[in-house]
Amino acid sequence: MTGLVVCVAVLALASAFGLLRARRDGRMRVRTKDDAVRLSASELGTELGERATLVQFSTAFCQPCRATRRVLDEVAGMVAGVAHVEIDAEEKLDLVRRLEILRTPTVLVLDATGRVVRRAAGQPRRADVIAALGEAV
């Protein structure tokens, strides 16, 4: 009987964790730690966008990173003055550690000065990216 109770408890906890993770995955959010973070063109390896920059941290074998790349390229093409920069997380480990990137894809929305306005861990929805750009611009 004890084994059955433990099994049910583990299944309940795993289900709760899965539901929470699915609910938060790809959501654009504000972190108070990010308020002081500014990224420069030298750190990114390319120039910032005139109005905003979408920074994507990816890895080579990340399937959601490919879909995220398509979404961010599409949004950057729709909004004038917005640039999309993709960074290989394995090549820029110092930047990954400084920004506390824990998984890929992670998307940062920067304003024109390079300040982090929003962040999403996981694949963001197009509408959420556009709304985050509204705050950055």
C-alpha positions in Angstrom: 0.0 0.0 0.0 2.9 2.4 0.8 4.3 1.9 -2.7 1.0 2.8 -4.3 0.8 6.0 -2.2 4.3 7.0 -3.2 3.6 6.2 -6.9 0.5 8.4 -6.8 2.3 11.2 -5.1 5.1 11.2 -7.6 2.7 11.2 -10.5 0.8 14.1 -9.0 3.9 16.1 -8.4 5.3 15.4 -11.9 1.9 16.4 -13.5 1.8 19.6 -11.5 5.4 20.4 -12.6 4.6 19.7 -16.2 1.5 21.9 -16.2 3.4 24.7 -14.6 6.3 24.4 -17.1 3.9 24.3 -20.0 2.1 27.4 -18.7 5.3 29.4 -18.3 7.2 28.2 -21.3 7.9 31.0 -23.8 6.2 33.7 -21.8 7.7 37.2 -22.0 8.4 38.4 -18.5 10.3 41.1 -16.7 13.0 40.3 -14.2 14.1 42.9 -11.7 17.7 41.7 -12.2 17.5 42.6 -15.8 16.8 46.3 -15.2 20.5 47.1 -14.8 21.7 44.9 -17.7 22.8 46.5 -20.9 24.3 44.7 -23.8 26.6 46.4 -26.2 27.3 45.8 -29.9 30.7 44.3 -29.1 29.1 41.7 -26.7 26.6 40.7 -29.4 29.0 40.7 -32.2 26.8 42.9 -34.4 25.2 46.3 -34.2 22.0 46.9 -32.2 18.8 47.7 -34.0 17.8 51.3 -34.4 14.6 50.8 -32.3 15.0 47.4 -30.7 17.0 44.2 -30.8 15.7 40.6 -30.4 18.6 38.5 -29.0 18.2 34.7 -29.2 20.4 32.3 -27.3 20.5 28.9 -29.1 22.4 25.7 -29.3 23.2 23.5 -32.3 20.8 20.6 -31.5 17.9 22.6 -30.1 14.7 22.0 -32.2 12.6 24.8 -30.6 15.5 27.2 -31.5 14.8 26.7 -35.2 11.1 27.6 -34.8 12.0 30.5 -32.6 14.5 31.8 -35.3 11.7 31.8 -37.8 9.3 33.7 -35.6 11.9 36.3 -34.6 13.1 36.8 -38.2 9.5 37.3 -39.3 8.8 39.8 -36.5 12.0 41.7 -37.2 11.0 41.9 -40.8 7.6 43.3 -40.0 8.8 46.1 -37.7 11.2 48.7 -39.1 14.3 49.3 -37.0 14.3 45.9 -35.3 17.2 43.6 -35.6 17.4 39.8 -34.8 20.7 38.5 -33.4 21.2 34.8 -32.8 24.0 33.8 -30.4 25.4 30.3 -30.0 25.2 29.8 -26.2 28.2 27.4 -26.3 30.5 30.0 -27.9 29.5 32.8 -25.5 29.5 31.0 -22.1 30.7 34.1 -20.2 27.7 36.1 -21.5 25.4 33.2 -20.8 26.6 33.0 -17.2 26.3 36.8 -16.7 22.8 36.9 -18.0 21.8 33.7 -16.2 20.6 31.9 -19.3 19.5 28.5 -18.1 18.0 26.9 -21.2 17.7 27.4 -24.9 16.0 29.1 -26.7 16.1 32.1 -24.5 15.0 35.4 -26.1 15.9 38.9 -24.8 14.2 42.0 -26.1 16.5 45.0 -25.9 15.5 48.6 -26.4 17.6 51.0 -28.6 20.2 51.5 -25.9 20.7 47.8 -25.3 18.8 47.6 -22.0 17.0 44.3 -21.4 13.2 45.0 -21.4 11.8 41.5 -21.5 12.9 37.9 -21.5 11.4 34.5 -22.5 12.8 31.1 -21.7 11.4 28.6 -24.3 9.8 29.3 -27.6 7.8 32.6 -27.5 4.6 33.2 -29.4 4.6 35.8 -32.2 2.0 37.9 -30.4 4.0 38.0 -27.2 7.2 39.1 -29.1 5.2 41.9 -30.8 3.8 43.0 -27.5 7.2 43.0 -25.9 8.6 45.1 -28.8 5.8 47.6 -28.1 7.3 48.2 -24.7 10.9 48.4 -26.1 10.1 50.9 -28.8 
